[in-house]
Amino acid sequence: MAIIILLIVTGLLLLILEFFVVPGITIAGIGGLGMIAGGIFMAYGIDTSTGHLTLATTLFATLIILYYALRSKTWKKLMLNSSVTSHVDTVEENTIKAGDHGKTITRLNPIGKARINNQDVEAHCPGRFLDPKTEIEVTEVYKTYVIVKPVK
């Protein structure tokens, strides 16, 4: 009798896994249905009343599990409830323009931080690596970063 219970419980767990973790028709779903059917078939092999009792108990357990699994409160306990409060640094309009000079704060590898007109911005230096405190000149200004080149 223990093997029958183990088959049915494992089958129910595989079906829950199929519905909520790995959607689609996969081995978990097919295996779960097979285990449940095998457990019920084995219970009918003992005698008919045990088979009927096992079938009714399995259906009842399946309905209870689906009821609790489909409630939103069940999954809210498992969900991550954090929110992103950060923002993207943008280049303030009209404060930096092409031709302005500044210094790198971090290594531009080829992207890093630079201070231009007392404003820290993300700087890109295509095709080059620049060390910190290197004199740079702005060639292009975009909303979130600037393109720079080293001053020779």
SULHUNOR-V13857 format. One record per pair of residues at least 12 apart in sequence whose ideal C-beta (glycine too) atoms are under 8 Angstrom apart, sorted by the first residue. I is the first residue (numbers start at 0). GAP is how many residues later the second one is. D is the distance in whole Angstrom. If there is no record, write none. Layout:
I|GAP|D + I|GAP|D
This chain:
0|45|8 + 2|36|8 + 2|39|7 + 3|35|5 + 3|38|5 + 3|39|5 + 3|50|7 + 4|34|7 + 5|33|8 + 6|28|5 + 6|29|7 + 6|31|6 + 6|32|4 + 6|35|7 + 7|27|7 + 7|28|6 + 7|31|4 + 7|32|7 + 7|46|7 + 7|50|5 + 7|53|8 + 9|22|8 + 9|25|5 + 10|20|8 + 10|21|4 + 10|22|7 + 10|23|7 + 10|24|3 + 10|25|4 + 10|26|8 + 10|27|8 + 10|28|7 + 11|20|7 + 11|24|7 + 11|46|8 + 11|49|7 + 11|50|6 + 11|53|6 + 12|19|7 + 13|14|5 + 13|15|7 + 13|17|5 + 13|18|3 + 13|21|7 + 14|13|8 + 14|14|6 + 14|17|4 + 14|18|7 + 14|21|8 + 14|47|8 + 15|49|7 + 15|53|6 + 16|15|8 + 17|14|6 + 18|50|7 + 19|49|7 + 35|22|6 + 38|15|7 + 38|19|7 + 39|14|6 + 39|15|5 + 39|18|6 + 42|12|7 + 87|56|6 + 88|31|8 + 88|32|7 + 88|33|7 + 88|55|7 + 89|53|6 + 89|54|5 + 90|28|7 + 90|30|5 + 90|50|6 + 90|51|7 + 90|52|6 + 90|53|7 + 90|54|7 + 90|55|6 + 91|27|7 + 94|22|6 + 94|24|6 + 95|20|5 + 95|21|6 + 95|23|6 + 95|25|7 + 95|42|6 + 95|45|6 + 95|50|6 + 96|41|7 + 96|44|6 + 97|40|6 + 97|41|6 + 97|42|6 + 97|43|6 + 98|38|7 + 98|39|6 + 99|16|5 + 99|17|6 + 99|37|7 + 99|38|5 + 100|15|7 + 100|34|7 + 100|35|7 + 100|36|5 + 100|37|8 + 100|50|7 + 101|12|5 + 101|13|5 + 101|14|3 + 101|15|7 + 101|33|8 + 101|34|6 + 101|36|7 + 101|46|8 + 102|12|6 + 102|30|5 + 102|31|7 + 102|32|6 + 102|33|7 + 103|19|7 + 103|26|5 + 103|27|7 + 103|28|5 + 103|29|6 + 103|30|5 + 103|32|6 + 104|15|6 + 104|27|6 + 105|26|6 + 106|22|7 + 106|23|7 + 106|24|6 + 106|25|6 + 107|15|6 + 107|16|7 + 107|17|4 + 107|20|7 + 107|21|6 + 107|22|4 + 107|26|8 + 107|40|7 + 108|20|5 + 109|14|6 + 109|15|5 + 109|16|6 + 109|17|7 + 109|18|6 + 109|19|6 + 110|12|7 + 110|13|5 + 110|14|8 + 110|34|8 + 111|18|8 + 113|22|6 + 113|32|7 + 113|34|6 + 115|20|8 + 115|22|6 + 115|30|7 + 120|24|7 + 120|25|6 + 121|22|7 + 121|23|4 + 121|24|7 + 122|13|7 + 122|22|7 + 122|23|5 + 122|24|8 + 122|25|5 + 123|21|6 + 123|22|7 + 123|23|5 + 123|24|7 + 124|22|8 + 124|23|5 + 124|24|7 + 124|25|7 + 125|21|7 + 127|21|8 + 127|22|7 + 129|18|8 + 129|20|6 + 133|16|6 + 134|15|7 + 134|16|4 + 135|12|4 + 135|13|7 + 135|14|6 + 135|15|6 + 136|12|6 + 136|13|8 + 136|14|5
